[in-house]
Amino acid sequence: MAAFNHTSASSAVFLLMGIPGLEQAHGWLAIPLCSLYIVAVLGNCIILFIIRAELSLHQPMYYFLSMLALTDLGLSASTLPTMLSIFLLNSRKVNADACFAQLYFIHTFSVMESAVLLAMAFDCFVAIHKPLRYASILTNATVARIGLVLMARSVVMVMPTPILLRRLRYCLPNVLSPSFCLHQDVMKLACSNRMINSIYGLFVVIITMGLDALLIVLSYVMIITTVLSIASKEECLKALNTFVSRICAVLIFYIPMIGISMIHRFEESASPLVPVLMAYVYVLVPPMMNPIVYSVKTKQICWGLLLGLCECLLLGYWC
């Protein structure tokens, strides 16, 4: 009878568990989770508003930062519906099409964020290695073309993932541990042969995030080499300060991604709670931390944020 205990993708319904073992506390856990979402959404929206309003920030570096903020907003929006339904409404069921759509957007925005971080590394490399040609190399048109190529690459590379998942049959019960659908979690529930899914998933990771990470490391090695060759200590420190925030953004994104990959590889020897927590870190921490890092490390954004707060306070005072 167990051989028939499965269902096709078209009729499959997945059950999202939230945080296993803490189901009774989901109402209370909704408070910190909603706080994280509010910080992420407001922070990225503020960065977009400041960059648009401040003419001095209409530069390639900040255009790429705008792309990063938009990507973080997209990633937050991708996970928000099921998170709210589980922790606030206690609604755990999601049909296959909605699940596949969610994992498509989560992975698309993740690949896009990796690509934007690579573009920011390239921008930093050009600014430090070829400062006199920076304006002629990274024109507004070039930045726009880079943005379109990065978006197209992410959309096209992840597109086959939900299509390949739809051809599989899924074992019952279709229980997913996190509060959202991820490709590797959904794929593990399949009863039919998932070799093609595994190979293509690995191919996408290597050709996008893996290649991006390698090029990012090479870019920053070349940047550090160039900076260390600068004679003046003050100029060296000033140059290093320009890409500290970018290195932080890279670490914030890649460390959770590597962590969740390692956990899925060795999850049999780990606590069931560990991969779930790493999944939350993977989707929640980068969108929340990136605005904080750039607000602290970028003077123009920090001043813009302070001026915006002062204007709001003055407006509130006079009203």
For each residue, the residues with C-beta under 8 A, 3 or more apart:
1: 4 5
2: 5
3:
4: 1
5: 1 2 171 172
6: 169 170 171 172 191
7: 11 12 169 170 172 174
8: 11 12 169 170
9: 12 96 100 165 166 167 168 169 170
10: 96 166
11: 7 8 96
12: 7 8 9 95 96 170 174
13: 93 94 95 96 174
14: 93 94 95 96 99 174 175 176 181 186 189
15: 92 93 173 174 175 176
16: 82 86 92 93 94 176 178 179 180 181
17: 20 23 92 175 176 177 178 179
18: 22 23 26 29 86 87 92 178 179
19: 22 23 25 26 29 179 273 276 277
20: 17 23 177 272 273 276
21: 273
22: 18 19 25 26 29
23: 17 18 19 20 26
24:
25: 19 22 28 29
26: 18 19 22 23 29 30 86 87 90
27: 30 87 88
28: 25 31
29: 18 19 22 25 26 32 33 87
30: 26 27 33 34 84 87 88
31: 28 34 35
32: 29 35 36
33: 29 30 36 37 83 87 284
34: 30 31 37 38
35: 31 32 38 39
36: 32 33 39 40 284 288
37: 33 34 40 41 76 80 83 284
38: 34 35 41 42
39: 35 36 42 43 288 291 292
40: 36 37 43 44 72 73 76 284 287 288 291
41: 37 38 44 45 73 76
42: 38 39 45 46
43: 39 40 46 47 288 290 291 292 295
44: 40 41 47 48 69 70 72 73 76 287 290 291
45: 41 42 48 49 69 73
46: 42 43 49 50 291 295 305 308
47: 43 44 50 51 65 66 69 291 294 295 301
48: 44 45 51 52 66 69 70
49: 45 46 52 53 308
50: 46 47 53 54 57 300 301 304 305 308
51: 47 48 54 57 58 62 63 65 66 301
52: 48 49 66
53: 49 50 304
54: 50 51 57 58 300 304
55: 58
56: 59 300
57: 50 51 54 62 300 301 304
58: 51 54 55 62 63
59: 56 62 63
60: 63 64 123 134 138 140 143
61: 64 65 120 123 124 127
62: 51 57 58 59 65 66 300
63: 51 58 59 60 66 67 140 143 147
64: 60 61 67 68 116 119 120 123 143
65: 47 51 61 62 68 69 120 294 298
66: 47 48 51 52 62 63 69 70
67: 63 64 70 71 116 119 147 150
68: 64 65 71 72 113 116 117 120 249 290
69: 44 45 47 48 65 66 72 73 290 291
70: 44 48 66 67 73 74
71: 67 68 74 75 109 112 113 116
72: 40 44 68 69 75 76 113 286 287 290 291
73: 40 41 44 45 69 70 76 77 287
74: 70 71 77 78 105 109 112
75: 71 72 78 79 106 109 110 113 283 286 287
76: 37 40 41 44 72 73 79 80 287
77: 73 74 80 105
78: 74 75 102 105 106 109 180 283
79: 75 76 82 83 102 106 179 180 283 284
80: 37 76 77 83 84
81: 84 85 102
82: 16 79 85 86 94 102 179 180 181
83: 33 37 79 80 86 87 179 180
84: 30 80 81 87 88 89
85: 81 82 88 89 91 92 94
86: 16 18 26 82 83 89 90 91 92 179
87: 18 26 27 29 30 33 83 84 179
88: 27 30 84 85
89: 84 85 86
90: 26 86
91: 85 86
92: 15 16 17 18 85 86
93: 13 14 15 16
94: 13 14 16 82 85 98 99 102 181
95: 12 13 14 98 99
96: 9 10 11 12 13 14 99 100 166 170
97: 100 101
98: 94 95 101 102
99: 14 94 95 96 102 103 176 181 186
100: 9 96 97 103 104 162 165 166 181 186
101: 97 98 104 105 162
102: 78 79 81 82 94 98 99 105 106 180 181
103: 99 100 106 107 161 162 165 180 181 182 183 186
104: 100 101 107 108 158 159 161 162
105: 74 77 78 101 102 108 109
106: 75 78 79 102 103 109 110 180 181 182 283
107: 103 104 110 111 158 161 182 183 204
108: 104 105 111 112 154 155 158
109: 71 74 75 78 105 106 112 113 154
110: 75 106 107 113 114 209 257
111: 107 108 114 115 153 154 157 158 204 208 209
112: 71 74 108 109 115 116 150 151 154
113: 68 71 72 75 109 110 116 117 253 286
114: 110 111 117 118 208 209 212 213 253 254
115: 111 112 118 119 150 153 154 208 212
116: 64 67 68 71 112 113 119 120 150
117: 68 113 114 120 121 212 216 246 249 250 253
118: 114 115 121 122 212 215 216 219
119: 64 67 115 116 122 123 146 147 150
120: 61 64 65 68 116 117 123 124 246 249
121: 117 118 124 125 215 216 219 220 223 246 250
122: 118 119 125 126 219
123: 60 61 64 119 120 126 127 138
124: 61 120 121 127 128 219 220 223 242 243 246
125: 121 122 128 129 219 222 223
126: 122 123 129 130 133 134 137 138
127: 61 123 124 130 131 134 242
128: 124 125 131 223 226 227 239 242 243
129: 125 126 222 223 226
130: 126 127 133 134 137
131: 127 128 134
132:
133: 126 130 136 137
134: 60 126 127 130 131 137 138
135: 138 139
136: 133 139
137: 126 130 133 134 142
138: 60 123 126 134 135 142 143
139: 135 136 142 143
140: 60 63 143 144
141: 144 145
142: 137 138 139 145 146
143: 60 63 64 138 139 140 146 147
144: 140 141 147 148
145: 141 142 148 149
146: 119 142 143 149 150
147: 63 67 119 143 144 150 151
148: 144 145 151 152
149: 145 146 152 153
150: 67 112 115 116 119 146 147 153 154
151: 112 147 148 154 155
152: 148 149 155 156
153: 111 115 149 150 156 157 208
154: 108 109 111 112 115 150 151 157 158 208
155: 108 151 152 158 159
156: 152 153 159
157: 111 153 154 204 207 208
158: 104 107 108 111 154 155 161 204
159: 104 155 156 162 163
160: 163 164 200
161: 103 104 107 158 164 165 183 197 200 201 204
162: 100 101 103 104 159 165 166
163: 159 160 166 167
164: 160 161 167 168 196 197 200
165: 9 100 103 161 162 168 183 186 187 190 197
166: 9 10 96 100 162 163
167: 9 163 164 192
168: 9 164 165 187 190 191 192 194 197
169: 6 7 8 9 190 191 192
170: 6 7 8 9 12 96 174 189 190 191
171: 5 6 174 189 190 191
172: 5 6 7
173: 15
174: 7 12 13 14 15 170 171 189
175: 14 15 17 189
176: 14 15 16 17 99 181 185 186 189
177: 17 20 185 272 275 276 279
178: 16 17 18 182 185 276 279 280
179: 16 17 18 19 79 82 83 86 87 280
180: 16 78 79 82 83 102 103 106 279 283
181: 14 16 82 94 99 100 102 103 106 176 185 186
182: 103 106 107 178 185 186 279
183: 103 107 161 165 186 187 197 201
184: 187 188 201 264
185: 176 177 178 181 182 188 189 279
186: 14 99 100 103 165 176 181 182 183 189 190
187: 165 168 183 184 190 194 197 198 201
188: 184 185
189: 14 170 171 174 175 176 185 186
190: 165 168 169 170 171 186 187 194 197
191: 6 168 169 170 171
192: 167 168 169
193: 196
194: 168 187 190 197 198
195: 198 199
196: 164 193 199 200
197: 161 164 165 168 183 187 190 194 200 201
198: 187 194 195 201 202
199: 195 196 202 203
200: 160 161 164 196 197 203 204
201: 161 183 184 187 197 198 204 205
202: 198 199 205 206
203: 199 200 206 207
204: 107 111 157 158 161 200 201 207 208
205: 201 202 208 209 210 261
206: 202 203 209 210 211
207: 157 203 204 210 211
208: 111 114 115 153 154 157 204 205 211 212
209: 110 111 114 205 206 212 213 254 257
210: 205 206 207 213 214
211: 206 207 208 214 215
212: 114 115 117 118 208 209 215 216
213: 114 209 210 216 217 254
214: 210 211 217 218
215: 118 121 211 212 218 219
216: 117 118 121 212 213 219 220 250
217: 213 214 220 221
218: 214 215 221 222
219: 118 121 122 124 125 215 216 222 223
220: 121 124 216 217 223 224 243 247 250
221: 217 218 224 225
222: 125 129 218 219 225 226
223: 121 124 125 128 129 219 220 226 227 243
224: 220 221 227 228
225: 221 222 228 229
226: 128 129 222 223 229 230
227: 128 223 224 230 236 239 240
228: 224 225 236
229: 225 226
230: 226 227 235 236 239
231: 235
232: 235 236
233: 236 237
234: 237 238
235: 230 231 232 238 239
236: 227 228 230 232 233 239 240
237: 233 234 240 241
238: 234 235 241 242
239: 128 227 230 235 236 242 243
240: 227 236 237 243 244
241: 237 238 244 297
242: 124 127 128 238 239
243: 124 128 220 223 239 240 246 247
244: 240 241 247 248 297
245: 248 249 293 294 296 297 298
246: 117 120 121 124 243 249 250
247: 220 243 244 250 251
248: 244 245 251 252 289 293 297
249: 68 117 120 245 246 252 253 286 290 293 294
250: 117 121 216 220 246 247 253 254
251: 247 248 254 255
252: 248 249 255 256 285 286 289 290 293
253: 113 114 117 249 250 256 257 286
254: 114 209 213 250 251 257 258
255: 251 252 258 259
256: 252 253 259 260 278 281 282 285 286
257: 110 209 253 254 260 261 282
258: 254 255 261 262
259: 255 256 262 263 278 281 282
260: 256 257 263 264 275 278 279 281 282
261: 205 257 258 264 265
262: 258 259 265 266
263: 259 260 266 267 270 274 275 278
264: 184 260 261 267 275
265: 261 262
266: 262 263 269 270
267: 263 264 270 272 274 275
268:
269: 266
270: 263 266 267 274 275
271: 274
272: 20 177 267 275 276
273: 19 20 21 276 277
274: 263 267 270 271 277 278
275: 177 260 263 264 267 270 272 278 279
276: 19 20 177 178 272 273 279 280
277: 19 273 274 280 281
278: 256 259 260 263 274 275 281 282
279: 177 178 180 182 185 260 275 276 282 283
280: 178 179 276 277 283 284
281: 256 259 260 277 278 284 285
282: 256 257 259 260 278 279 285 286
283: 75 78 79 106 180 279 280 286 287
284: 33 36 37 40 79 280 281 287 288
285: 252 256 281 282 288 289
286: 72 75 113 249 252 253 256 282 283 289 290
287: 40 44 72 73 75 76 283 284 290
288: 36 39 40 43 284 285 291 292
289: 248 252 285 286 292 293
290: 43 44 68 69 72 249 252 286 287 293 294
291: 39 40 43 44 46 47 69 72 288 294 295
292: 39 43 288 289 295 296
293: 245 248 249 252 289 290 296 297
294: 47 65 245 249 290 291 297 298 301
295: 43 46 47 291 292 298 301 302 305
296: 245 292 293 302
297: 241 244 245 248 293 294
298: 65 245 294 295 301 302
299: 302 303
300: 50 54 56 57 62 303 304
301: 47 50 51 57 294 295 298 304 305
302: 295 296 298 299 305 306
303: 299 300 306 307
304: 50 53 54 57 300 301 307 308
305: 46 50 295 301 302 308 309
306: 302 303 309 310
307: 303 304 310 311
308: 46 49 50 304 305 311 312
309: 305 306 312 313
310: 306 307 313 314
311: 307 308 314 315
312: 308 309 315 316
313: 309 310 316 317
314: 310 311 317 318
315: 311 312 318 319
316: 312 313 319
317: 313 314
318: 314 315
319: 315 316
